[in-house]
């Protein structure tokens, strides 16, 4: 028996899936639907979503289209980048980090309009259902969650299109038939999965890439840029101050031009299966490299190595949808503390799919040319001190060696 629902807030893109979900919710739950569309810099026109929702009977005052680009980068992407979070050694978590913000805003809207339920369009096979719903429950423990893909019998794109046509829901021409792959995009990245990408032996067709030029077609001349950091966050490119979202967008332009940030990955989903995806994170890749570059100068060895130990754990929490968990917040506090002196400038070289740090400087640098020089250091470092240091560290090895003899 379907649980009674009065009003539901739906994460709504205006595409085929969420348009079908909107009508399905109206029919199945006989409830009022409130739509929420987040502008996370995905580069798509969002006003058609408003028109479509209104055409399907949603009241104008119950159609929310929110520009969350600055909040997304400032409060989600940048904190994650301070941690140098990378999942399974390569994935910069572009999809994962967007979900908690969407969930947060859905719950806020639900409270504003007096809704008793929220809904999303994630399937029952993926990670996003977990990320959305862990966010919902963390922020409103008693909220009703409706996940249509776990309830309905519309198990294929063909059935979705048939449902849409039966109920006079407009279907974009390029959605008719089997799509070659599915995509999700925001300001940080674009992910593509399914269909032509499902065989991990087959190379990703070049038409799948949408955010980056092919590295082979990138300019034959390297480009140099600088990124300025203050307390672990990027604040300027080439000396020009920028807001978080503007800075990431500018880095995206550089990454696109030089074919930077492509990733072909077979990953372990939280739900247990392996999946193959193609990710493009042009600006995020440059930013990640630059951030590590300024940390090389400004972090003490102990702090830097501890951060490298914590980063995989932090990345796993984000990937698994635990942004609002106490353990993520504890790690964030430690990471943010480490960034107090992560201030300075990094110079990078961009060329044919790669970004390298080629220079870095900071008013808080721990690098001492006087100490490390191969030339005469005028007594800044006494090399005789190394003998005792080595012998103390070798003591247990020497004892073990004597026992073995």
N, C-alpha and C positions, 0 to 999 in steps of 0.2 A: 504493500500500500504506500502511495506517495505521501510523504510528510507534508503537512500544510505549510505553505510559504506565502507570505503577503507581498513582499517586495524583495527583489534580488539585484545586486550590483554585479554586472557582467563586465569582465575585461574584454573590450570590444575593439577589433581592428577594422571591421567593415569588410573583411575578406569572406570567402565562402564559408569556412568553418564556423566563425563566430556569428555570422548572419544566420546560418542554420540553427545554431545554438539559441539565438535570441528568439526565433519563432518556436523552437522546441520547448523552451522554458515557458513561454506564454501558453502553449497548448498543454504541456504535461503538468505544470504546476498551477495553471490558471492564475498566474501572478503578474504583478506589474514589474517590468524590467527597467532598470536604470543602467545606462551604458557609460563606461569609462574608457577613454582612449588616451594613452600616454604618449606625449611627444618626447622621445628619448634620443632625438636626432637621427631617426632611421632614414631620413631623406625622402619620405613619401608625403604626398599631399594628404592631410588629415580631414579636411572639410567634407570630402565625400562620405566619410564615416558618419558625420552629423546628419547629412541628407538621407543616408540610408536608414539610420536609426529612426529618424522622424517619419520616413515613409512606412516603416514597419510598426508604427504606432507608439513609439516612445515619445513622451511629452518633452517639449523643448527644454523645460527646466530640469529634466532628468537626463540630459545628454551632457556629459562632462568630457571636454577635451583640454587637457592640462599640459602646459609647456614645463617639463621637468628637467630640461637639459642641464641647467646650471646645478640644480640639486643633485642630479645623477652623478655628475663628474665630481663636484665638491665633496659630497657626503658619502659617496659609495665608491666611485672609481679611485679617487685619490687616496682615501684610507687604505684600500686594498693594495694600491701601488706602493705605499709606504712599507708594506710588509714584503714586497717583492714576491707576491703570491703567484705560484705557477703550479697548476695541477698536472701530476704525472710528468713533470719535467719540461713540458712544452706549452700547455694550454693556459692562456692568460685570462680565462674565466669571463669572457665577454657576455655570454648569455646569462651565466649564473648570477653575476652581480646586479643585473637589471631586475631580477624577480622580486627581491625584498622591497624595493621601492614601489613597484606596481602593487604588491600586496598591501603595503602600508597605506598607499593612497586609496585603494579600494575600501579598506576598513574605515578610513576617515570619511569617505563619501557615504558609506553605509550608515554611519552614525549621524551624519548630517541629514540624510533623507529618511531616517527611520527604517532602514531595510533590516530584515532579519536573516538574510542569506547573501552569500557571494558566490560567484561562479567564474570558471576559467575554461579555456579551450585546449588545455594540455591533454595529451593522450595518456592512457593507462600503462604505456610501455616506457615512458621517458622520465627524465629527472625533474622536469618543470612542474609536474603535478605535486611532487614532494616539496619543491621550493616554494611554490605559491601557498600550499596549505600549511606548511610549518610556519610561514610568515603570518597567515591568517590567525592561526590558533595562538601564536605567541602574543599577538596584539589584541585578540578578542577570543578568549578561551571557549566561549559558549556560542560562537557564530555557527550557523548552518552553512556547510560547504556543498555545493552541487557541482559534480564533475561529470558532465554529460557523456564523455567518452567511456566512462565506466558503467553507464546506465543504459544507454540506448542501443538499438540494433543497426545503426547506420555505420556499418563496419568498413566501408570503402568510399573512395572519392566518387565513384559512380552513383552510389546510393545517396551521397550528400547532394549531388547535382540533381538527381531525380526528385529528392525532397524539396530542393530549392525551386525547381520548375513547377512542381505541384502546387507550391504555395506562393508562386509568382515573386520569388526573390531573385533579383537580377544577379546573373552570374557573368563575371568577366570572360571575354572571349578566350583568353589564354588559360583559363581554368577548365575549359571543356576537355574531356579526355584525361588521360594520365599525365600529370605533370612530371617532367624529368627529374625534379628534385624539389625539396622544400627548403625555404630559407627563413631566417629570423635575423633582424638587423636592429642595431642601435648605434649611437655615436661611437662606441668603443669598437664594435666589430660586426661582422656578418658571418653567420654560420649557415652551412648548407649540408643537408643530409638526405638519404633515401635515394631510391631509384637508380640512376646512373652511378651513384657512389657506393652502392651496397656491396659490391665485390671489392674487397681491399687489395686485390692484385691489380685491378685496372687503374691506370693513371687518371687523375681528375681531368676531365675535359676542360679546355681553357675557357669555354663559354660559361662555366660555372662561376668563375671569378668575376666579381662586380666592383670591388673596391680598389683593386690594384692593377697596374699595368703588368704585363708579363716582364719579368726581370730581363729577359733577353732583348726586349724592345725598349727598355729603359734608356735614359740618356747615356751616351758614351763618356760623358765628363762627370766626375764626382762633384757633389755639392756639399758645402760645409755650412753647418748651422750651429748656433749656441742655444742652450737652454739654461735659464737661471732658476735656481731653487731657493726657497726660504723655508726653513724648518721642515724639510722633506717634501714640500709641494712645489710643483712648477709654477712660476709666476711670470716668466717672460721668454720670448723667442727672439734671438738676435737683438736683445736689449730692449725690445718693445713689450711693455707690460700688458698682460692679457688676463681675462677672467678664466676660470678653469675650463669651461666649455669651449670658449674661443681658442684657448691654447691647444686643446685636444683636436679641435677641428683643423687648426693650422698644421699640426703634425700629421693629421690624416692626409692633407694635401701633399706634403712632402713624401709620405709613405706611398701614396698612390703613384706619384710621378716615378719613383725609383723602384717600384715593385717590391716593397718591404712589407713583411708581416703575413705571408702565406704559410698555412700549416695544414698538412694532410695527416690526420690522427686517427688511430684506433684506440679508443678510450674505454675505461671501465665505468659504466654507469652505476649510480648508487643503487638502482633497483636490481642489479646483478648481471645484466648482459653486457657484452661488448658491442660498441657501435663504431662505425666509421664516419667521420665528418671532415669537412673542409672549412677551415676558419681563416678569416682575413681580419687582422688587427693591425692596420698600418701605423697609425699614430701611437697606439698603445705599445707596440713593439719598440719604437724609437724612444718613447718615454721611459719604459722599463729599463732599457740599456743605459739611458742617461742618468736615471736615478741611482742605479748601481754604480755608475761612474763617480758621482759626487760622494756617495758613501765610502768609496775606496779611500778618499782623502780624509774624511771627517769622522768616521766611526773607529773607535778603539777595536783592537783585534778581538777581545773577549765579547764585546757587544755585537760585532759583525758576525762572528761565528755562531753566537747564540741565536741571532736573527735567522741565520741560514738553517738552523735546526728547527726553529719555530715555523718558518715559511711553509713547508709542506703540510703541516698540521692546519695552519690557518687556511691554506688553499683548499684543503679537503672540507673544512667547515663551510666555506663559501659554496663549493661545488655541491655539497649535500643539502644546502638550503638552511643552514643554521646561523644565518647572519644575526638574528635576534637572540641568540643563545648567550648565557653568561660566560661560557668559555671563549667565545669569539670576542666578547667585550673585554675580558681579562687580557687576552692576547693583544687586543688593540691598544689597551692602556700601556702595556709594556713596549709595544712597537712605537707608539707615539712619543713615549718618553725618550726613546733612542734617537728621535729625529730633532732634538733640541738644537743641535749644531750642524745639521745637514743643510747647509746653506752655501751657495757658491755658484759657479758657472761651469758647464760642461760643453766642450766643443766636439761635434760629431761629424763624421764623414759618411755620406749617403751615396751608395753606388750599387746598382744592379742587384737589388734584392737584399742588400746588407746595410747595416748601420754599425759603425765602430766609434768608440770613444777615442779621440786622438789628442785630447787636452782637457785638463780640469784644474780649477783654482778655487780657493776658499779662504775667507778670513779666519776660519776655524780649522785650517788644515793641520793634521798631525804628522804630515810628511816633513822631515828635516833633511834638507840637502846637505847641511853641515855634518850631520851624523852619518848619513848613508854613503857619502861620497867615496869614490875609489882614490881620490887624491888625498893629500895631507889634510886631516881633519882638525889639526891644531889641538889635539887632546880632547875633543868632544866625546870620543868613545875610546875606551881602553881595551884593546883587543885581548890583553892578558886575562880580562875577566871571563872570557869565553871558556878558558880551560876548566875552571871550577864548575861552571854551569854545565859543561858537557860531562864531567866526571860524576856529578851528582845525578844527572839523568841516566848515566850509564851504570850506576851502582847495581841496580837490580838485575840488569842484563849480564853484568860481570859475575854476580853471584850465581845466576842461573847457568852461565857458561862453565863456571868451576864445578858446579854440581854434576853437570853433564859429562865433564871430563872424567 
